[in-house]
Amino acid sequence: MIIGCCGAGKSTLSRKLHQQTQLPLIHLDQYYWKDGWVESEKEEWEASVTALAAKDQWIIDGNYNGTVDIRLKRADTIVFMDYPTIICLWRVILRILKNYGRASADLQKGCPERFSLSFLLFGLHFRRDRRPTLLKKMEKWKGQKQLIILQNDAAVSHFLDTFPLNNKQPQK
């Protein structure tokens, strides 16, 4: 399970882990957003995440606070991309500039990259508003699950270099 602020590198890390392990890769954004940036209904979304997390093996990339507990229960490894806000915002802006008007691989085709002030504000306030809750939820699983906090690109590289390549592990 890979969580963290927008722009931290969740999707990039999840793709690299998928290449190393061949575990099924699930980008939550592909399931949450419908064409035209329409949000899923709450009940439908919870059912979708429950079904995705019930699979035997996976790498799931994304936050979605309302369903984080569903994934925490099923994950054996939780990776928190705990990058500084300025880096996350810079990466989001670069992504918008690079891909404006085109859908990325981790989104529905009907959801082209766009500028969204609310999305930038979400990233700006993530450390203050979301990070403490995620860390508390992770803390509850200490000793029961592998908890990994990555704070920079060097830590991510080291993690990828030392991550077991055994694809017979339960979910990631």
Residue pairs with C-beta under 8 A, 6 or more apart in sequence:
1 59
1 60
1 71
1 72
1 75
1 77
1 78
1 79
1 171
1 172
2 10
2 13
2 14
2 17
2 59
2 60
2 61
2 62
2 79
2 81
3 10
3 62
3 63
3 68
3 78
3 79
3 80
3 81
3 134
4 10
4 63
4 80
4 81
4 82
4 83
5 81
5 83
5 85
5 88
5 123
5 126
5 127
5 130
5 131
6 88
6 92
6 119
6 122
6 123
6 126
7 83
7 87
7 88
7 89
7 90
7 91
7 92
7 95
7 123
8 81
8 82
8 83
8 87
8 88
8 91
9 81
9 83
9 91
9 153
9 156
10 61
10 62
10 81
11 27
11 61
11 104
11 105
11 106
13 61
13 79
13 81
13 150
13 156
13 160
14 25
14 27
14 59
14 60
14 61
15 25
16 160
17 23
17 25
17 59
17 160
17 163
17 172
18 24
18 25
18 59
20 160
20 163
20 165
21 59
21 163
21 165
21 166
21 167
21 169
21 172
22 167
23 57
23 58
23 59
23 167
23 169
23 171
23 172
24 55
24 57
24 58
24 59
25 58
25 59
25 61
26 52
26 58
26 59
26 60
26 61
27 61
27 62
27 105
27 106
27 107
28 49
28 60
28 61
28 62
28 63
28 64
29 62
29 106
29 107
29 108
29 111
30 106
30 107
30 108
31 40
31 45
31 48
31 49
31 52
32 39
32 40
32 45
32 62
32 64
33 39
33 40
33 107
33 108
33 111
34 40
34 108
34 110
35 108
35 109
35 110
35 111
36 110
36 111
37 111
37 114
40 48
42 66
45 64
45 66
45 67
46 66
46 67
46 70
49 64
49 67
49 70
49 71
50 67
50 70
52 58
52 60
53 60
53 70
53 71
53 73
53 74
53 75
53 171
54 74
55 171
56 170
56 171
57 167
57 169
57 170
57 171
57 172
58 171
58 172
59 171
59 172
60 71
60 75
60 171
61 106
63 130
63 134
65 130
65 133
65 134
68 134
68 137
69 137
72 78
72 137
72 138
72 140
72 141
72 145
74 171
75 145
75 171
75 172
76 145
76 146
76 169
76 170
76 171
76 172
77 145
77 146
77 147
77 148
77 171
77 172
78 138
78 141
78 145
78 146
78 147
78 148
79 148
79 149
79 150
79 159
80 134
80 135
80 138
80 147
80 148
80 149
80 150
81 150
81 156
82 131
82 149
82 150
82 151
83 150
83 151
83 152
84 151
85 123
85 124
85 126
85 127
88 123
88 126
89 120
89 123
89 124
92 119
92 120
92 123
93 120
95 104
95 113
96 113
96 114
96 115
99 113
100 112
100 113
100 114
100 115
101 112
101 113
101 114
102 112
102 113
103 109
103 110
103 111
103 112
103 113
104 113
107 113
138 147
141 147
148 159
150 156
150 159
